[in-house]
Amino acid sequence: MSINYSERIPNNVNLGSNKTLQRALEHWQPAFQEWWKEMGPENSTALDVYLRTAVSVAPDGWAHYDYVRMPDYRWGIFLPPAEAGRQVNFGAHKGDAAWQEVPGEYRSTLRRIIVTQGDTEPASVEQQRHLGLTCPSLFDLRNIFQVNVEEGRHLWAMVYLLHAYFGRDGREEAEALLERRSGDSDNPRILSAFNEKTPDWLSFFMFTFITDRDGKFQLAALAESGFDPLSRTCRFMLTEEAHHLFVGESGIGRIIQRTCEMMNQHKTDDPARLRALGVIDLPTIQKYLNFHFSVTSDLYGNEVSSNAASFYTNGLKGRYEETKLADDHKLDTGEYPVMEVAGEDIVTKQVSALTALNERLRDDWVKDVNAGVSRWNKIPERAGIPFRFKLPHKGFNRRIGAFTEHHISPEGQVLSEATWTNRHKQWLPMEEDQAYVRSLMGRVTEPGKYANWIAAPVRGINNQPANFEYVRFG
């Protein structure tokens, strides 16, 4: 399916045939552009950026690369083609025809699901808006801008659903998506992780590696939805999301690579000496991993959830890769293990698989994050350095769920308040760690040059040479 770029809002949903919807979205468009001007990447409007733009929703050749000024980026509405005869694949409606319109009884629930997902997209842009001023290279500057414009398009994807299927309520929710602000005390973003600051590039890379990976799993669960327009929308969003995960994983990998080079060159693993050499010591990277992992883990909600069970039973949100799972896809009798604290121990109990869907999705995410950490560990291994990164226990530093009232060590021990107070500085980034990382954040904009604390990438974007001018300053 090709995309019509001749219209004011590029789309492949034949927007011009529905004048009421087209007018509503064209009314929303200037407000979006104002939001981008106010909250998008700082001091970026005059830059020519080597960006990819979606030109099709076909699996191959879907993106075109060229220089674009970000305010001129063509944000639009792109859905993969409808699947003939698609059915609801799980829950009480399993076997029914997938819904092309919102079922009346699920209207408010579906709207809330779409709004919550939609709210994360502009929040990410807001969290990252200052980072271009401290980019470690033009390659990285281009990558954060690519992430930003695609988060903007993912907002458009959710806003299209709100306008097209939810009437006045949907239009009001779409306006509110541009009114909330990340970290605002009076009108914050809906989910707490999207109100955290992203003050430096180590945090940004962790966010795109860990928190955008949550986005991957949430979108994959929504791509199973019996509401077909939501399913189709999320399937194409997942295509774009893959680059965001690459930016995070490869960014951290390059930081580790550079630190390992300096450790071997100067024959030291002393964090203080490595900091004096201007690189980020491996224990500090581990602290940032611990923090971002625990904050993102909270996004999955309570381990046992009647809401998650309701979403599934009603056919609104499935499991990760639902159709590949070998069970009855109703979960009336199945069980799933969840953890809880019993005295000084963490124990596992079996609960209804239907109520444990949040935990199952969290576990799928943990497995995927862990695979990325294993790939990072090959870098010190190749360098002959014994340090290995490790995910903390699921209960570590949690604010939502079964571990909220407890202090859990990264190894999974239940700690007293006093022990936690004594030791948590070893496990989480403290102000001195954050201040040191911030102190490294200069700006490198010469093509082919990189900040001292990060290695060059193995290959360029779209097979471009190492010294390619990814961003032109005019």
C-alpha positions as CSV (number, residue, x, y, z in Angstrom):
1,M,0.0,0.0,0.0
2,S,1.6,3.3,-1.1
3,I,1.1,6.5,0.8
4,N,-0.6,9.5,-0.8
5,Y,1.7,12.5,-0.2
6,S,-0.3,14.9,-2.3
7,E,-2.7,15.5,0.5
8,R,-2.3,18.0,3.4
9,I,-2.1,14.9,5.8
10,P,-0.2,12.1,4.0
11,N,-2.2,8.9,4.4
12,N,-3.2,5.5,2.9
13,V,-6.7,5.4,4.5
14,N,-8.4,7.4,1.8
15,L,-8.9,10.3,4.1
16,G,-10.2,12.5,1.3
17,S,-13.4,10.4,1.0
18,N,-14.4,11.3,4.6
19,K,-14.6,15.1,4.6
20,T,-15.8,15.4,8.2
21,L,-12.9,13.3,9.5
22,Q,-10.4,15.1,7.2
23,R,-11.6,18.5,8.4
24,A,-11.3,17.4,12.1
25,L,-7.7,16.2,11.6
26,E,-6.8,19.2,9.6
27,H,-8.1,21.3,12.5
28,W,-5.9,19.3,14.9
29,Q,-2.8,19.5,12.7
30,P,-1.8,23.2,13.4
31,A,-2.1,22.4,17.2
32,F,0.3,19.5,16.7
33,Q,2.7,21.8,14.8
34,E,2.5,24.3,17.6
35,W,3.2,21.6,20.1
36,W,6.2,20.5,18.0
37,K,7.5,24.0,17.8
38,E,7.2,24.5,21.6
39,M,8.2,21.0,22.8
40,G,10.1,19.3,20.0
41,P,13.9,19.2,19.7
42,E,15.4,22.5,20.8
43,N,17.1,24.7,18.2
44,S,16.4,22.2,15.4
45,T,14.0,24.0,13.1
46,A,16.7,25.3,10.7
47,L,18.7,22.0,10.4
48,D,18.6,19.7,7.4
49,V,18.5,16.2,8.8
50,Y,19.1,12.9,6.9
51,L,15.8,11.2,7.9
52,R,13.8,8.3,6.7
53,T,10.2,8.9,5.8
54,A,7.6,6.1,5.3
55,V,6.5,5.9,1.7
56,S,4.7,2.6,1.9
57,V,3.5,0.0,4.5
58,A,5.0,-2.9,2.4
59,P,7.6,-5.0,4.4
60,D,10.4,-4.1,1.9
61,G,11.3,-0.7,0.7
62,W,8.9,1.1,2.9
63,A,11.2,4.1,3.8
64,H,12.8,6.8,1.8
65,Y,16.0,8.6,3.0
66,D,16.7,12.2,2.3
67,Y,17.5,15.6,3.9
68,V,14.4,17.1,5.6
69,R,13.9,20.1,7.9
70,M,12.0,18.6,10.8
71,P,9.1,21.1,10.8
72,D,8.6,20.1,7.2
73,Y,8.5,16.3,8.0
74,R,5.4,14.8,6.6
75,W,3.6,13.2,9.6
76,G,0.7,11.1,8.4
77,I,-1.6,8.1,8.9
78,F,-0.5,4.7,7.7
79,L,-2.2,1.4,8.2
80,P,-1.2,-2.0,6.7
81,P,-3.9,-3.5,4.5
82,A,-6.8,-5.2,6.2
83,E,-6.5,-9.0,6.4
84,A,-9.5,-10.6,4.7
85,G,-11.6,-12.6,7.1
86,R,-9.6,-11.7,10.1
87,Q,-11.1,-13.0,13.4
88,V,-10.8,-12.2,17.1
89,N,-8.1,-14.7,18.2
90,F,-8.6,-14.8,21.9
91,G,-11.1,-14.3,24.8
92,A,-14.8,-14.7,24.9
93,H,-15.2,-13.4,21.3
94,K,-12.6,-15.9,19.8
95,G,-13.7,-16.9,16.3
96,D,-15.9,-13.8,15.8
97,A,-15.2,-11.5,12.9
98,A,-12.7,-8.8,13.9
99,W,-14.5,-5.5,14.7
100,Q,-14.2,-2.7,12.1
101,E,-16.1,-0.3,14.4
102,V,-15.9,0.1,18.1
103,P,-18.2,-2.3,20.0
104,G,-20.4,0.0,22.1
105,E,-19.9,-2.0,25.3
106,Y,-16.1,-1.5,25.1
107,R,-16.0,2.0,23.9
108,S,-14.7,3.7,27.0
109,T,-12.1,1.0,27.7
110,L,-10.7,1.0,24.2
111,R,-10.6,4.8,24.2
112,R,-8.6,4.7,27.5
113,I,-6.2,2.1,26.0
114,I,-5.6,4.2,22.9
115,V,-5.1,7.5,24.9
116,T,-2.6,5.9,27.3
117,Q,-0.6,4.5,24.4
118,G,-0.9,7.8,22.6
119,D,0.2,9.8,25.6
120,T,3.6,8.1,25.7
121,E,4.6,9.3,22.3
122,P,4.7,13.1,22.7
123,A,6.0,12.5,26.3
124,S,9.2,10.8,24.9
125,V,9.8,13.8,22.6
126,E,9.4,16.2,25.5
127,Q,11.7,14.2,27.7
128,Q,14.4,14.3,25.0
129,R,14.0,17.8,23.6
130,H,17.3,19.2,25.0
131,L,19.6,16.3,24.1
132,G,20.4,17.5,20.7
133,L,22.4,20.4,22.3
134,T,24.8,17.8,23.8
135,C,25.0,15.2,21.0
136,P,28.2,13.0,20.9
137,S,28.2,13.0,17.1
138,L,26.2,13.9,14.0
139,F,25.3,10.2,13.7
140,D,23.7,10.3,17.1
141,L,22.1,13.7,16.5
142,R,20.4,12.3,13.4
143,N,19.3,9.2,15.3
144,I,17.6,11.1,18.1
145,F,15.8,13.3,15.6
146,Q,14.6,10.1,13.7
147,V,13.3,8.8,17.0
148,N,11.6,12.1,17.7
149,V,9.8,12.5,14.4
150,E,8.6,8.8,14.5
151,E,7.3,9.3,18.1
152,G,5.4,12.2,16.6
153,R,4.0,10.0,13.8
154,H,3.0,7.4,16.4
155,L,1.0,10.2,18.1
156,W,-0.7,10.8,14.8
157,A,-1.5,7.1,14.6
158,M,-3.4,7.1,17.9
159,V,-5.0,10.5,17.2
160,Y,-6.4,9.1,13.9
161,L,-8.1,6.3,15.8
162,L,-9.6,8.8,18.3
163,H,-10.9,11.1,15.6
164,A,-12.2,8.3,13.3
165,Y,-13.9,6.1,15.8
166,F,-14.7,8.0,19.0
167,G,-16.6,11.2,18.0
168,R,-16.5,14.2,20.2
169,D,-14.9,12.3,23.1
170,G,-12.1,11.2,20.8
171,R,-11.5,14.8,19.5
172,E,-11.3,16.1,23.1
173,E,-8.9,13.4,24.1
174,A,-6.7,14.2,21.0
175,E,-6.6,17.8,22.1
176,A,-5.6,16.8,25.7
177,L,-2.7,14.8,24.3
178,L,-1.1,18.1,23.2
179,E,-1.9,19.8,26.5
180,R,-0.3,17.5,29.0
181,R,3.5,17.9,29.5
182,S,6.1,15.5,30.7
183,G,7.1,16.2,34.3
184,D,4.5,19.0,34.7
185,S,3.2,19.1,38.3
186,D,-0.2,20.3,37.3
187,N,-0.8,18.4,34.1
188,P,1.7,15.5,33.8
189,R,1.8,12.6,31.4
190,I,-0.3,9.6,32.3
191,L,2.4,7.1,33.1
192,S,5.1,7.9,35.7
193,A,8.1,6.7,33.7
194,F,7.2,9.4,31.1
195,N,7.5,12.1,33.7
196,E,11.1,11.3,34.5
197,K,13.9,13.5,33.1
198,T,16.2,12.3,30.4
199,P,19.1,14.6,31.2
200,D,22.0,12.9,29.3
201,W,22.8,10.5,26.5
202,L,23.4,7.5,28.7
203,S,19.9,8.0,30.0
204,F,18.6,8.4,26.5
205,F,20.2,5.2,25.2
206,M,18.9,3.3,28.3
207,F,15.4,4.7,27.6
208,T,15.4,3.6,24.0
209,F,16.8,0.2,24.9
210,I,14.6,-0.5,27.8
211,T,11.5,1.7,27.8
212,D,11.0,1.7,24.1
213,R,11.2,-2.1,24.4
214,D,8.2,-1.9,26.7
215,G,6.6,0.0,23.8
216,K,7.4,-2.9,21.5
217,F,5.6,-5.4,23.8
218,Q,2.6,-3.1,24.5
219,L,2.2,-2.5,20.8
220,A,2.6,-6.2,20.0
221,A,-0.2,-7.0,22.6
222,L,-2.4,-4.3,21.0
223,A,-1.6,-5.6,17.5
224,E,-3.5,-8.7,18.5
225,S,-6.6,-6.7,19.3
226,G,-10.0,-7.7,18.0
227,F,-10.6,-4.0,17.1
228,D,-9.0,-4.3,13.6
229,P,-8.0,-0.6,13.0
230,L,-6.0,-0.6,16.3
231,S,-4.4,-3.9,15.4
232,R,-3.4,-2.6,11.9
233,T,-2.1,0.7,13.3
234,C,0.1,-1.0,15.9
235,R,1.5,-3.4,13.4
236,F,3.0,-0.6,11.3
237,M,4.2,1.3,14.4
238,L,6.2,-1.8,15.3
239,T,8.1,-1.5,12.0
240,E,9.3,1.9,13.0
241,E,9.9,1.0,16.6
242,A,12.7,-1.4,15.7
243,H,15.0,1.5,14.9
244,H,14.5,3.0,18.3
245,L,15.6,-0.2,20.0
246,F,18.6,-0.3,17.7
247,V,19.6,3.2,18.7
248,G,19.5,2.3,22.4
249,E,21.2,-1.1,22.3
250,S,24.0,0.0,19.9
251,G,24.4,3.3,21.8
252,I,25.1,1.6,25.1
253,G,27.3,-1.0,23.3
254,R,29.4,1.8,21.9
255,I,29.8,3.4,25.4
256,I,30.9,0.0,26.7
257,Q,33.3,-0.5,23.8
258,R,35.0,2.8,24.4
259,T,35.3,2.2,28.2
260,C,36.8,-1.3,27.6
261,E,39.3,0.2,25.1
262,M,40.5,2.7,27.7
263,M,40.6,0.0,30.5
264,N,42.9,-2.1,28.4
265,Q,45.0,0.9,27.1
266,H,45.6,2.2,30.6
267,K,45.5,-1.2,32.3
268,T,42.9,-0.1,34.9
269,D,39.4,-1.0,36.1
270,D,39.4,1.8,38.8
271,P,36.3,3.9,38.3
272,A,37.9,7.1,39.6
273,R,40.8,6.7,37.1
274,L,38.5,5.9,34.2
275,R,36.4,9.0,35.0
276,A,39.6,11.0,35.0
277,L,40.2,9.7,31.5
278,G,36.8,10.9,30.5
279,V,34.8,7.7,30.0
280,I,31.9,6.1,31.8
281,D,33.0,3.3,34.1
282,L,31.2,0.0,33.8
283,P,29.7,0.0,37.4
284,T,28.0,3.4,36.6
285,I,26.5,1.9,33.4
286,Q,25.2,-1.0,35.6
287,K,23.6,1.5,38.0
288,Y,21.8,3.2,35.1
289,L,20.6,-0.2,33.8
290,N,19.2,-1.0,37.3
291,F,17.3,2.3,37.4
292,H,15.8,2.2,34.0
293,F,14.9,-1.5,34.3
294,S,13.0,-1.0,37.5
295,V,11.2,2.2,36.5
296,T,10.1,0.6,33.2
297,S,9.1,-2.6,34.9
298,D,6.4,-0.6,36.8
299,L,4.8,0.3,33.4
300,Y,3.4,-3.2,33.3
301,G,1.3,-2.6,36.4
302,N,0.3,-5.0,39.1
303,E,1.3,-8.7,38.7
304,V,-2.3,-9.7,39.3
305,S,-4.8,-7.5,37.5
306,S,-8.5,-7.8,36.9
307,N,-8.3,-5.0,34.3
308,A,-5.8,-7.0,32.2
309,A,-8.1,-10.0,32.5
310,S,-11.0,-7.9,31.3
311,F,-9.0,-6.6,28.3
312,Y,-8.1,-10.1,27.3
313,T,-11.6,-11.7,27.9
314,N,-13.2,-8.9,25.9
315,G,-10.8,-9.3,23.0
316,L,-9.2,-5.8,23.3
317,K,-5.5,-6.7,24.1
318,G,-3.8,-10.0,23.6
319,R,-0.6,-11.6,24.7
320,Y,2.7,-11.2,22.9
321,E,2.6,-13.2,19.7
322,E,-0.9,-14.6,20.8
323,T,-1.5,-16.7,17.7
324,K,1.8,-18.6,18.1
325,L,0.9,-19.7,21.6
326,A,-0.4,-23.3,22.1
327,D,-3.4,-23.1,24.4
328,D,-7.1,-22.5,24.2
329,H,-6.6,-18.7,24.0
330,K,-9.3,-18.2,26.6
331,L,-7.3,-19.0,29.8
332,D,-10.3,-20.1,31.8
333,T,-8.4,-22.8,33.7
334,G,-4.7,-22.1,33.1
335,E,-2.3,-20.8,35.8
336,Y,0.8,-18.6,35.8
337,P,3.6,-18.1,38.4
338,V,3.9,-14.7,40.1
339,M,6.2,-13.6,42.9
340,E,5.4,-12.1,46.3
341,V,7.1,-11.3,49.5
342,A,6.4,-13.6,52.5
343,G,8.3,-12.5,55.6
344,E,11.9,-12.3,54.7
345,D,11.6,-14.5,51.6
346,I,10.4,-14.0,48.0
347,V,8.1,-16.9,47.1
348,T,6.4,-18.0,43.9
349,K,2.7,-18.8,43.8
350,Q,0.4,-20.0,41.0
351,V,-2.5,-17.7,40.1
352,S,-5.1,-17.6,37.3
353,A,-3.3,-17.1,34.0
354,L,-6.1,-14.7,33.1
355,T,-5.3,-12.3,36.0
356,A,-1.5,-12.7,35.5
357,L,-1.4,-11.2,32.0
358,N,0.6,-8.1,33.1
359,E,3.2,-10.4,34.6
360,R,3.4,-12.6,31.6
361,L,4.0,-9.6,29.3
362,R,6.6,-8.3,31.8
363,D,8.3,-11.7,31.7
364,D,8.4,-11.6,27.9
365,W,9.9,-8.1,28.0
366,V,12.5,-9.2,30.7
367,K,13.6,-12.1,28.4
368,D,14.0,-9.7,25.5
369,V,16.0,-7.1,27.6
370,N,18.2,-9.9,28.9
371,A,19.1,-11.0,25.4
372,G,20.3,-7.5,24.7
373,V,22.3,-7.4,27.9
374,S,23.9,-10.7,26.8
375,R,24.9,-9.1,23.6
376,W,26.5,-6.2,25.5
377,N,28.5,-8.7,27.6
378,K,30.3,-9.9,24.5
379,I,32.1,-6.6,24.4
380,P,34.1,-6.9,27.7
381,E,34.4,-10.6,27.0
382,R,36.2,-10.0,23.7
383,A,38.3,-7.4,25.4
384,G,39.4,-9.9,28.1
385,I,37.7,-7.9,30.9
386,P,35.8,-10.0,33.5
387,F,33.0,-7.4,34.2
388,R,29.5,-8.6,33.2
389,F,26.2,-6.7,33.2
390,K,23.2,-8.2,34.8
391,L,19.6,-7.3,35.2
392,P,18.4,-6.8,38.8
393,H,15.7,-8.8,40.3
394,K,12.2,-8.0,39.2
395,G,11.4,-6.7,42.7
396,F,14.3,-4.2,42.8
397,N,13.3,-0.6,43.3
398,R,9.6,-1.1,42.4
399,R,6.9,1.5,43.0
400,I,3.9,-0.6,41.6
401,G,2.9,-4.1,42.3
402,A,3.7,-6.8,44.9
403,F,7.1,-5.3,45.8
404,T,6.0,-1.7,46.4
405,E,6.2,-1.9,50.2
406,H,9.5,-3.8,50.3
407,H,13.2,-3.2,49.7
408,I,14.7,-5.9,47.4
409,S,18.4,-6.1,46.5
410,P,19.5,-6.6,42.9
411,E,20.2,-10.3,43.8
412,G,16.6,-10.7,45.1
413,Q,17.1,-10.5,48.9
414,V,14.5,-8.8,51.1
415,L,16.2,-6.0,53.0
416,S,15.4,-3.9,56.0
417,E,14.9,-0.2,55.6
418,A,18.3,0.4,57.3
419,T,20.1,-2.0,55.0
420,W,18.5,-0.5,51.9
421,T,19.4,3.1,53.1
422,N,23.0,1.9,53.7
423,R,23.5,0.1,50.4
424,H,21.2,1.5,47.7
425,K,23.9,4.0,46.6
426,Q,25.9,1.0,45.3
427,W,23.0,0.0,43.0
428,L,21.3,3.2,41.7
429,P,22.8,6.3,40.1
430,M,23.4,9.0,42.8
431,E,23.8,12.7,42.2
432,E,27.6,12.5,41.9
433,D,27.2,9.8,39.2
434,Q,24.6,11.9,37.3
435,A,26.8,15.0,37.7
436,Y,29.8,13.2,36.2
437,V,27.8,11.8,33.3
438,R,26.4,15.3,32.6
439,S,29.9,16.7,32.7
440,L,30.8,14.6,29.7
441,M,27.9,16.0,27.6
442,G,29.7,18.4,25.2
443,R,28.6,18.7,21.6
444,V,30.4,17.1,18.7
445,T,29.1,18.1,15.2
446,E,32.1,17.6,12.9
447,P,31.3,14.8,10.4
448,G,33.0,11.5,11.4
449,K,34.0,12.8,14.8
450,Y,32.8,11.3,18.1
451,A,32.9,12.3,21.8
452,N,35.7,10.7,23.8
453,W,33.2,8.6,25.9
454,I,31.6,6.7,23.0
455,A,33.0,4.6,20.2
456,A,32.1,5.1,16.5
457,P,29.4,2.9,15.1
458,V,30.3,-0.2,13.1
459,R,28.3,1.0,10.1
460,G,26.4,4.1,9.1
461,I,22.7,4.7,8.5
462,N,21.5,3.5,5.1
463,N,25.0,2.3,4.4
464,Q,26.5,5.8,4.5
465,P,30.2,6.3,5.0
466,A,31.7,7.0,8.5
467,N,32.2,10.7,7.8
468,F,28.7,11.3,6.3
469,E,27.1,14.6,7.1
470,Y,23.9,13.4,8.8
471,V,22.9,16.8,9.8
472,R,23.6,20.1,7.9
473,F,23.6,23.3,9.9
474,G,22.9,25.5,6.9
